[in-house]
């Protein structure tokens, strides 16, 4: 079973995403802050991270950039979620693998997740 870590400070969104993604066959772990994020990633070993761009007192884009600069997490596919119009610049500025503007269509999110997990699996087999 593929694992997804969700980092968002909106408890309602975390609940909805957790339920929808578990129903789609994923193992889900949710967090509302980035405290101990590297440890959580190391222990949970997610196949993908859903990351809110604007967390309480934190910049999800900067968290993404830190993860992409770290040798242990740089290959982790990250989807940034944001309510901002300039989200199309996210992959260039922060290095995310994909991005979705809030509110987003659940099927579009599921398609994005599946495509990134398949891409990552193929890349691991080539390496």
Kinemage of the C-alpha trace (Angstrom):
@kinemage 1
@onewidth
@group {chain A} dominant
@subgroup {mainchain}
@vectorlist {calphas} color= white
{ca unk a 1} P 0.000 0.000 0.000
{ca unk a 2} L 1.375 3.423 -0.977
{ca unk a 3} L 1.753 6.014 1.771
{ca unk a 4} L 0.883 9.701 1.659
{ca unk a 5} L 1.837 12.305 4.242
{ca unk a 6} L -0.442 15.360 4.374
{ca unk a 7} L 0.784 18.582 5.984
{ca unk a 8} L -1.957 21.194 6.344
{ca unk a 9} L -3.154 23.334 9.239
{ca unk a 10} L -6.843 23.072 8.282
{ca unk a 11} L -8.285 20.191 10.361
{ca unk a 12} L -11.408 19.944 8.187
{ca unk a 13} L -9.363 19.579 5.006
{ca unk a 14} L -7.086 17.022 6.691
{ca unk a 15} L -10.111 14.948 7.663
{ca unk a 16} L -11.673 15.095 4.191
{ca unk a 17} L -8.402 14.281 2.423
{ca unk a 18} L -7.584 11.465 4.830
{ca unk a 19} L -10.963 9.824 4.312
{ca unk a 20} L -10.953 10.266 0.529
{ca unk a 21} L -7.412 8.987 0.090
{ca unk a 22} L -7.871 6.026 2.434
{ca unk a 23} L -10.989 5.110 0.454
{ca unk a 24} L -8.785 5.209 -2.665
{ca unk a 25} L -6.397 2.680 -1.129
{ca unk a 26} L -3.639 4.830 0.378
{ca unk a 27} L -2.197 4.739 3.876
{ca unk a 28} L -2.422 8.286 5.227
{ca unk a 29} L -0.619 10.196 7.962
{ca unk a 30} L -1.652 13.788 8.661
{ca unk a 31} L 0.257 16.606 10.356
{ca unk a 32} L -0.812 20.151 11.114
{ca unk a 33} L 2.706 21.587 11.563
{ca unk a 34} L 6.177 20.919 10.215
{ca unk a 35} L 7.684 20.164 13.629
{ca unk a 36} L 9.805 17.007 13.407
{ca unk a 37} L 8.926 16.710 9.707
{ca unk a 38} L 12.222 15.092 8.698
{ca unk a 39} L 11.871 12.527 11.507
{ca unk a 40} L 8.257 11.802 10.515
{ca unk a 41} L 9.286 11.318 6.887
{ca unk a 42} L 12.138 9.043 7.940
{ca unk a 43} L 9.840 6.907 10.096
{ca unk a 44} L 6.660 6.887 7.962
{ca unk a 45} L 8.500 6.686 4.604
{ca unk a 46} L 5.764 8.298 2.511
{ca unk a 47} L 5.582 7.805 -1.238
{ca unk a 48} L 4.247 11.360 -1.623
{ca unk a 49} L 3.738 14.548 0.391
{ca unk a 50} L 0.711 16.834 0.070
{ca unk a 51} L 1.845 20.186 1.426
{ca unk a 52} L -0.206 23.308 2.059
{ca unk a 53} L 1.554 26.436 0.808
{ca unk a 54} L 0.416 28.683 3.633
{ca unk a 55} L 0.643 27.041 7.024
{ca unk a 56} L 0.182 28.917 10.273
{ca unk a 57} L 3.417 30.939 10.689
{ca unk a 58} L 5.164 28.761 8.101
{ca unk a 59} L 5.787 28.909 4.377
{ca unk a 60} L 4.999 25.539 2.813
{ca unk a 61} L 6.968 26.550 -0.261
{ca unk a 62} L 10.100 27.018 1.839
{ca unk a 63} L 9.474 23.664 3.529
{ca unk a 64} L 9.253 22.117 0.057
{ca unk a 65} L 12.524 23.757 -0.979
{ca unk a 66} L 14.253 22.453 2.173
{ca unk a 67} L 13.028 18.940 1.469
{ca unk a 68} L 14.192 19.131 -2.150
{ca unk a 69} L 17.667 20.337 -1.065
{ca unk a 70} L 18.091 17.492 1.430
{ca unk a 71} L 19.745 14.342 0.110
{ca unk a 72} L 17.410 12.061 2.058
{ca unk a 73} L 14.169 13.689 0.901
{ca unk a 74} L 14.950 15.271 -2.470
{ca unk a 75} L 13.297 12.425 -4.388
{ca unk a 76} L 10.040 12.582 -2.401
{ca unk a 77} L 7.268 13.753 -4.761
{ca unk a 78} L 5.592 16.870 -3.359
{ca unk a 79} L 2.284 18.407 -4.379
{ca unk a 80} L 1.816 21.971 -3.120
{ca unk a 81} L -1.766 23.027 -2.410
{ca unk a 82} L -2.567 26.726 -2.426
{ca unk a 83} L -5.371 29.234 -2.631
{ca unk a 84} L -3.055 31.758 -4.316
{ca unk a 85} L -3.315 32.653 -7.994
{ca unk a 86} L 0.457 32.610 -8.530
{ca unk a 87} L 0.621 28.893 -7.802
{ca unk a 88} L 1.903 28.153 -11.314
{ca unk a 89} L 5.290 29.545 -10.282
{ca unk a 90} L 5.566 27.097 -7.388
{ca unk a 91} L 7.444 24.373 -9.243
{ca unk a 92} L 10.089 26.836 -10.417
{ca unk a 93} L 10.528 28.709 -7.140
{ca unk a 94} L 10.183 25.865 -4.637
{ca unk a 95} L 10.853 22.722 -6.662
{ca unk a 96} L 7.539 20.995 -6.066
{ca unk a 97} L 6.613 18.190 -8.424
{ca unk a 98} L 3.070 19.400 -8.896
{ca unk a 99} L 0.647 21.989 -7.566
{ca unk a 100} L -3.082 22.415 -7.246
{ca unk a 101} L -5.061 25.560 -6.603
{ca unk a 102} L -7.630 25.430 -3.810
{ca unk a 103} L -10.403 24.600 -4.075
{ca unk a 104} L -9.424 21.614 -6.185
{ca unk a 105} L -11.284 18.750 -7.763
{ca unk a 106} L -10.707 15.513 -5.826
{ca unk a 107} L -10.401 13.469 -9.022
{ca unk a 108} L -7.728 15.841 -10.317
{ca unk a 109} L -5.831 15.419 -7.032
{ca unk a 110} L -6.097 11.631 -7.255
{ca unk a 111} L -4.845 11.703 -10.860
{ca unk a 112} L -1.901 13.909 -9.841
{ca unk a 113} L -1.023 11.583 -6.959
{ca unk a 114} L -1.185 8.470 -9.099
{ca unk a 115} L 0.892 10.025 -11.890
{ca unk a 116} L 3.623 11.141 -9.477
{ca unk a 117} L 3.744 7.810 -7.650
{ca unk a 118} L 3.963 5.922 -10.959
{ca unk a 119} L 6.671 8.319 -12.198
{ca unk a 120} L 8.641 7.910 -8.981
{ca unk a 121} L 8.362 4.098 -9.122
{ca unk a 122} L 9.641 4.067 -12.707
{ca unk a 123} L 12.533 6.403 -11.841
{ca unk a 124} L 13.535 4.189 -8.902
{ca unk a 125} L 13.556 1.133 -11.162
{ca unk a 126} L 15.812 2.903 -13.676
{ca unk a 127} L 18.260 4.117 -11.024
